[in-house]
Amino acid sequence: MITFKEKADNKKYVEELLHPIVKKWFFSRFQEFSSPQLYGVTEVHARNNILVSAPTGATKTLTAFMSILNELVDNSEKGILKDKIYAVYISPLKALSNDIFVNLTQPLEQMEDIAGKKLGIRVSVRTGDTTASEKQKMLKKVPHILLTTPETLALLLSSLKFSEHLKQVDWLILDEIHAIADSKRGVHLSLSLERLQRLSPGMCRVGLSATVSPLNLVAEYLAGNDRDCKIIDVQYLKKNDIELLSPVEDFVTESYVQIEKKTYELLDRLIQEHKTTLVFTNTRAATERVVHHLKEKFPHKYESLDEETKEKMDLIGAHHGSLSKEHRLKLENDLRAGKLRCVVTSTSLELGLDIGSIDLVICLGSPKSVARLLQRIGRSNHHLSGITKGKILVQDRDDLVECAVMLKYAKEKKMDRIHIPTNCLDVLAQQLFGMALEGVWDAKEMYHTVKKSYCYRDLSKKDFEEVLDYLAGNFISLEERYIYARIWWNKEEGKVGKKGRMSRVIYMTNIGTIPDQQGVIVKDQRGNKIGMIDEAFLEKLSKGDIFVLGGNTYQFNFARGMVAQVIPMPGKKPTVPSWFSDRLPLSYDLAQGIGNFRELMEDQFKKKKDKKSVLQFIHDYLYVDNIAAEALYNYCRDQYDYIGMPSSKKLLIEHYRDEQMKNYVVFHALYGRRVNDVLSRAVAFAISRAQHKDVELGISDNGFYISYDRNVNVSKAFSLLKSKELRKVLELAVDKSEILKRRFRHCAGRALMILRNYGGIKRRVGRQQVSSMILLNAVRRISENFFILRETRREVLEDLMDYDSALEVLQNIEEKKITIEEIHTFIPSPFALNLVMQGYSDILRLEDKQQFLQRMHQMVKAKIALKNR
């Protein structure tokens, strides 16, 4: 049963729990207990499952560890400290485990000073970076507190020697739970926790999370099925100072040069006004661009002379996943040491690493979700008494609307809902293999253990047994693809165990859920190499799509392995912008919030409220200044006067023809890119089936468009879509797509059908992809519903796209909760401009793009003026 702990414990009661040494240490460093400590310390002491949700820097980690350290100190003083693992701490980042190691060993050393002797409490980090000698030391003298990662825990559970030390664990701490629960890595971990719980039946689970919703769902994920869990929600603890800023008063009338100039001037001014600033962008390319421009425009502000070496030192740096580990580590250390004025990052510094004293966080553009905004802003003043300080710098008119509503939701603590994947059969195959390595299992007990995980609570016996059949080698035709039995399964006796001498090595060297990635080589028909694209970008391409590479446009033809063949298409407009795979998608919940704001604005205009009243409404509803309110008013007013406002309850379908006589049908579907990916693919598939025509697609967070040359009835195709048939339509739509081929490799890799490492040799991604294409055909011959094919489709539709929310949209249309209005225009409406223009974003200079926007704006204003005569 999931419950909320409504009342904090008495300070005196918490104090009395503490051993004199721990008490003296605590009050020598802190004046009083924090709110999370008053709620959580006694629960950890009592070994109750708890989820602590509190802002970044609100002492969550110390709350989790205080009772554990207290018990270990007490046991040490009484001489009853055992050589066993008392607590396992899991974090999604190796670096976070290293941070916690420092944050635990330092207090223990200080407690030893107070005690005047060694306490003998051991803390160790066990990750992929741990050396063989360190591993041997851990076996001889096990740590009392083990700090590790999800993948290493799974390895340890299947290790013959080390698993023996996991049989009496008292506490399991899962840190940054919000950053892991929404991926297959989190699904994998949920099964590892059940395996650990089976070895240590009395173990309690402690989850630590920053901003996340809904909390009861995350608590169920943490505790597993049919277990109690208390939620401690202290989100309102830290004060925040978040402000939305626009570099210009009007994004349309200003030139691109002026917008860029004023953006960097504002950025520089904010950095100079603070000691250390962390700037978040939404893409790695943008991270590099911001660092380059700041150094170029203000050279003397971002470099200094090292007093010892007399060498020039950068005071600004970039931090993202494409940079080397050494570079990132040096930058993090320089940041802690206070050597940097500014660090620019994409997503790599979002989690709770200790990166020193940051007094300002700037989000350059929308972070696309309320939770991500609060997580990023929470990196500033990373201590309990500090006021979280952040600025959101908007980049265009759509960004302004999005960030204004996001700021409202952040201040009012309205969170986006987390998506936790379920019934992932590829992960199940890997974990069942790992379980078989532990020893002989009863198949019923194995199934029962898996079902205790929240992620597999609805797993059918049929799916479970099909995965066991695969692992036991009961699909003989797979042996042609060198896929042999990994386990034995005696169906009569209901027993399962490992098979083969190499099975343990295969498992240990191929464990994990994160697929290998590498760049895709792009070649023309003659085999000439043109350049490289990311595999994530290739996933988005369909035959006939146009994209830009190296300043030229190409049409995608096909891909084999890690090579994509293209046809040069000079002068053609791209259909897939280069940033498409890199940019974060807007959350569905926030999109709904923006749709609601649009509806309220339309209501103001329909009631013929004067400008002053509407501006007052904007100020009352949103947390924006006069400049932002004026810009929001003008943008919405132009849209309303031109063709009306789309909203969460009204889907506007806009038909128009461009200067090249190409037809566009724009769906003002403000549901986020993951939902629009579903809807646009379904419409395009309906057109190809019913009207035998191929069309061009453009997708954004604010809608999608279908483009064609002639004789296509898009509205009819959309009206044919029915919620009951949506799943089937989508499965057919993605069946021959590049996205299915790529994701099949990922799923087959997780299920150990394709081995990344074998016989000491690491297989290149290209070889893996070729193998997966042959395997895909072999699997189809067994059944179109073979478990790994079904899992690939599920991953594409539910994790990569947002099938459930798209289904909700269609159901709301069928139930008339969303009305549809169609309109024909000669110039795209203000809300449609960014969407139809995104195709030009790679071939137009940014200056020309701004001029195009201004020209369209003037034409729209002229049409409105004619209308109002």
Summary of the structure (lengths in Angstrom):
residues: 869
radius of gyration: 28.5
end to end distance: 65.1
largest distance: 92.1
contacts: 2940
relative contact order: 0.08
helix: 48%
strand: 17%
